[in-house]
Amino acid sequence: MTGPDRETASLAGSADERTAPFAWLPGPLGSLGGLTRIPLYRSSFALVLTTAANAGLGLIFWTLAARLYSTEEVGRGAAAVTALQLASMIGCTGLTPALVRLLPPSRAGTRRLVLGTYAAGVSVAVLAGLCVIVATSLGVKPLAVPGYVYLLAIPIFALFTLQDGVLIGLRREGLVPVENAAYGIAKIALLIAFSTVGAWGIFVSWSTTALLLVIPVNILLFLRFIPVHSARDSESDKEFSAGDIVRFAGGNHVSGLLMALPDFLMPIIVLQAAGAHENAFFYAAWSLVWPLRLIASNIANAFTAQAAEDDNRSRDLMMKAGLLTLAIFAPLVLFLTLGAHPLLRYLFGPEYAENGDLVMRLLAPGLLGSAFLSLAVAFARVKRQVARLLFLSVTYTAISLPLAIALISWQGIDGAGMAWLLSQAAVAVIAVAVWSLGLFRGTARPMAIDE
């Protein structure tokens, strides 16, 4: 069997191969076991497990923070963590999906691609961090930690963000939930250990734990996984020039940055407009809802990695990814909407439930629109339709930021929930119109030097 045939067989598989090993399981269990034989679903389940681990352990983290730290410290610490994530997002948002898209078919150039992406992501993230420090010196409320501590943490967190993209692109996604679970557990331990130093403890627990994971994971990547991937025998190898990588990653980076920026700015906007006390109540609801959007992002990443090696099956894979996303998010949104008050009361306390109940009920349905957008963006990314990516991202930013500022100024933290829900719904409708009318389709140019 030739390289492409072998790859296609591996991706598709026969019906017997997908279900036979689990035929003995009863009813739904047998069906679920059969689904894990499909590469897209197996990768998706591994990455969804990552989101579950992050959400569960993140929930424990912020629940403990609400009990170990004052409301003011939680608000300031949450804003500092958001600023760290913001700098990392600015540096890495478009580069992570570029790694997922470009690594699967690459071989000899894999190490160069990873190192170049690391250098670009860290450089842009540090530059973004410097801008944050300048902003704090010009009147924006200061971070919970000194500027030099914040700046030192940025390269660490940027590498921590990018290494997941490398693992997925190298088809080692099974390690991603293990890595993230270790991060969540260690972060909680440090939160407790640093509880006497105020808001510092929240920030340092995030950054120090990232360092503890970056070192061993990258040793494993460069000494084991990248050499194995580079040595794979395949007739469909593609080596990318620096220009190819810059064009693809650049368009995706601008698109991803614009799409993610409003969400990362939301807690900071709340902090500035409503104060640290109100931001603590908002962030309690935000920490329960917003991380769950990563379920759709991870399914989209699994779809991207699979379709990158077999573009002819992209529509079929997209349908499977969409059905999986709907099956997960429909009951999840219902649970979060109906259970907002008891969840906040049990996890954070009566004051958080009283003040964050409505905002959580507004945030939860927005997950459906966010999930739809993640899949639409992934499909455009696989087809290299950069014009569509840029249009959707510019539209989302143009709608989200003014809406958030206006509604938060008018309705406080409840306005933040309204803004997120309305912006997700509006851009989802616009995305449907773009695809239905065939707008901004563009033509994907060949990216590979050697086919």
N, C-alpha and C positions, 0 to 999 in steps of 0.2 A: 504493500500500500504506500502511495506517495505521501509526501509531507502534508500537502493540503487536504488530501483525502483522509489521512490519519487524524488531522486536526478537526475536520468536519465531523468525523465519526465520534471523536471524543466529545465534541460539543453537543451533538444531537443525540447519539446513542439510539438503540432500538427500544421499543416499548418493553420488551422482555427484560433488557438490561436495567431499565429504570425501575421496574416493579417487582421482578421475581424475588430478589433477596428479602422483600418485606411482605410477600404474599401471605405468610403465615400469621401476620398480625391482624387482629380483628378490626373491622370497619374503618373508622376515621384514622386510627393509628396506622393501619396498613397504607392508607392513602397518603398520610403525611410522610411516612417512611419512603414511599415511592417518589414523592416530590423531591426528597433530598438526593435522588439519583440524577436529577436534572441539574447540570452545572450552574445555570442561572439561579435557580432556587437555592442550591446548596451555598453558593457564594452570598446570595441575599440573606439567607438565614444566619450565616456567620456574621455578616455585617450588622444585621438587625439585632443580633445578640450583643454586639458591641454597643449599640444604642441603648439596649435594655440595661446593660451593665453600667453605662455612663449615667443613665437617667436614675436608676435605683441608687447607685452610690452617690450621685450628685444630690439626690433627695436627702439621703442620710447626712451628707456634708452640710447642706444648708439648714437642715433641721437642728443639727448639733450647734451650728453657728448661731442660730436664733436663741439657743439656750445658754451657750457659753459666752456670748458677746452681747453687748448692749445694742439696742436698735440703731443708734448712731454709728456704732462700729460696723454693724452689718451693712448699713447703707454705704459707708465710705469704703469698706473692703470690697463690696460688690462692684462699686464703680471702678476701683483700681484693677480688679480682675477683668472687668469689661474693657478697660483701656488696654490691658495686656493682650486680650483676645482681639481687640480692634487692630492693633499694630500687626499681629500675626496674620490676621485676615487680610489686611492690605498687602502684605508680602506674599501670601501663599494661596489665596482663594482661587486664582486662575491656574496656578502651577500644579496644584494637587490633581485636578481633573486632567491636566496635560500629561502628568505622569501615568495616570490610569489609562489614558488613550494611547500614548506613544510607547510605553514599555512592553506591552504584550508582544508586538511583532518585532521588536528590536533584539539584537544579539550582540555583536561586537561593540556597538556604541553605547551599551547600557550603562557602564560605569561613568562615561563622559556625560551622558544625559542626566544621570542622578546628581553628579557633582555640580554640573552647571546649573541645574535647577535649585539645588541647595544654596549656591552662592547668590543667585538672583533673588531668591525668596528672603534670605537673611538680610541682604543689603537693603531691599525695599522696606522690610519690616523695621529695621533699625532707623531708616530715614523717617518712616512714619512715627516711630517712637520719639524721635527728636522733635517732630512737629507737635506732638502731644505735650512734651515738656515746655516748649515755647508757649503753647496755648495756656498752660497752667500759670506761666509767669506773667501773662497779659490779662489776668483777671478771672479766668475760669477757676472754679473751686479746685483747690489743690488735691493731688492724689494722696492716698493713705500712706505712701512710702516716698522717700526722697527720689529725685530724678535719676540718680546714678544706679540705685537699686532696680528701679523700673527698667532702665536701659540695659542693664546686665541680664535681666530675665528675658528680654525679647528674643535674642538669637536662640536661646534654649527652647523657648516655646514654639518658635518658627520651625526649628528642626523636628520637634515633637509632632507638629502638625503635618509636615511634609512626609515624614517617614511612613505614615499610614498609607499615603498615596503610592509610595514605593512598594510596600508590602502587597497592596491590592494589584498593582500593575505587574508584579512578579508572580501573581497568582498564589500568594501566601496569605490570603485573607483570613484563613483559619487562626492565624496568630494575632490578628487585630483585636478580637475580644479579650484574649488573654492579656495582651499588653495594656489595654484600657482598664480592665478589671484591676490589674496590679496598680495602675496609676490611681484609680479611685480609692482603693484601700489604703495605700500609703499616704494619700492626700488627707484622708480622714484622721489617720494617726498623727500627722504633723499638725493638723488643725487643733487637736486636743493638746498636743505638746506645747504649742505656741499660744495657748488661750490667754496667757497672762500679759501678752504684749499688745493687746488691742487689735486694731484693724490690720496691723502688720502681720499678725498670725494668719489671717485669711489669705493675704497675697503671697506670703512666703511659702505657705503650704502648697500652693499651685505651682510656683516656679521651681522650688527645690525638688519636688517630686518629678517634674518633667525632666530635670537633669539626671535623676537616678534611672530613668527609662531610656533617655536618648543614647547614653553611652553603650550599654549592652546590646540594644537593638541594632545600632549601626555597625558595631563589631560583627554581629551576625550577618547583616546585610552584605557588607563588603568582603568578608572573608568566606562566606558560604553561599548565600542566595544569589548574589549577582554573578559570581563565577559559574554557578550551575546553570543559571538562565542563559548566560552568554554562550555556553557550550552546547546548548540544545541544538539538535539537528532538525532543520526544517527548510523546506524549499520555498517557504513564503516569507523568508527573512526580509526585513526592511531596515535600511540604515538611513537616518535622517541627517541632513545637513544642518549647520547652525542656523541658516536662514529659514529652513523649514520649521525648526523648533521655535524660533523667535516669532514667526508669523502666526503659528497655531497657538502657542502659549500666550502671546501678547493679546490677541483678540479675546481669547478665553479669560485672560486675567482682567482685562478692562470690564468685560461683561460680568464676570463673577464678583468683582469688586463692587460694581454699581448695584448688583442684585443683593449683596450681603450687607452693604454699608448701612442702610436704614435700620435693619434689625439690630446690628451691633451698637448703633448710636442710641437706640431706644432707651436703655437704662440711664445713659448719660443725659439725654434730653429730659427725662423724668427728674433726675437729680438736680439739674439746673433750674427747671421750671417749678418743681414741687418741693425740692429739698430732700435731704438724706432720710428724714423720718418717713416720708411718703414713699421714697424709693425702696425702703426696706419692705414695705407692704407689697409694692408692685413686683419686686424681684422674687418674693416668695411664690407668687402666681406664675411669673415668667419662668422661674427655675423648674416648675412642674410641666409647663406646656412647651416652651420654646425648644428645649433639647430634643423633643420627640420628632421635630421636623427632620432630624438626622436619620430617622428610619427611612423616609423617602429618599434622602440623599444617598444613603448607603445602598438601597435597592437600585437607584440610578447609577451608582458607581459600578455595581455588579453587572448591570446591563451594559454599561460602556465598555468594561473590560472584555465581556463576552463578544459584543458586536465588533470590537476592534479587530478581533481575529477572524470574524466571519460576518462581514458587512451584509452579505446577501440574506441573512436571517434576521436583520435588524427589526423588521416590522413584526415578525412572529415573536421575537424576544421582547419587543416593546409591549405587545398585547399581554404576554405572560407577566411582565413587570407591573403593568397597570392593574391586572386582576389581583395580584398579590398585595399591592398597595391599598386597593379598595377594601380587601378582606381584613386588613390590619387596621386601617384608619377609621372605618365607619363605626365599629364598636368602641374604639378607643376615644373618639370624640364624644360619643354619647356618655361614656363613663365619666369623662372629665367634666362635661357640662353639668350633669346631674349631681355629681359628687363633689363639686367645687367647695362648698362650705364645710362639709365634714372632713374632707381631705386637709384643707388649710387649718381647721381647728385642731385636728388630731396631730398633725405634723408640726405646726408652727405655734399654735396657741390661739386662744379666743380673739385676741386683738388683731392678729393677722387674718383670721377668718372674717371678722366683722368688716375690715377695711379692704380685703383683697378678693372677696367673694364675686362681685360683679365683674371685675376685670378678668378674672379667670374664666368666667362663663362667656365672655366676649372673645378671649384669646383662643379657646379650644376649637371652635368651628373653623377658625382661620387655618388650622392644620390641613384641612382638606384642600383648600386652594394652594397652600404651600407645597403639598405633595404633588398635585397636578403640575405645578410649575417646574418642580424638580425633574419630573419625567420628560416634560416638553423640552427643557434645556438640555437634558442628556441626549435626547434624540437628535436635536440640532447639532450637538457637539460631535456625535458619531458621524453625522453627514457633513460635518465641517461647514455648516451654514452660519458663518460668523455674523452675517448681517442680521439674521433673526435673533441671535444671542444678544447682539448690541441693542437692537430695537427693544426687546423685552426688558433688558436691564435698565436702559435709559427711561423707559416708560414706568417701570416699577419705582425707581428712585424719584422721578418727577412727581409721582402720585404720593408715595409714602412719606417722604420727609416733610413737605408742607402740611400734609394732613395730620401727621403726628404732632408737629409744633402747634398747629392751630387747635386741635382737639385737646391736647394736654393742657394748654394754656386756659382753655375754656372749662374742661371737665376734670382736670387733674389726672390721676392714674386711670380712672375709668375711660378717659379720652384716649389713653394709650391703647387700651383694648379695642376701642372702636376703630381707631386708625389702622391697627394691624389687620383686623378682620376685613374692613372695607377695602384696603389696598390689595390683600391677597385675592379677594373675590374679583375685584376690578381687573387685575392683570391676568387672572385665569380666563376671564371672558375675552379679553383682548387676544390672548394666545390662541384661543379657539378660532377667533376671527382671522388671525394671521394664517393659520394652517388651512382653514376652510377656503379662504380666498387665494391661497397660494402666494402670499406676499413675502418679499424679502427672501426668496428661496436661494438665489445665488447659485453658483456653480462651484463645486469643490474641486480645486486643482490638485493634481497628484502631488503627494508629499514625499514620496520615497525616491531616493537616488537609484537604488537597485530594487527591481521588482522580481 
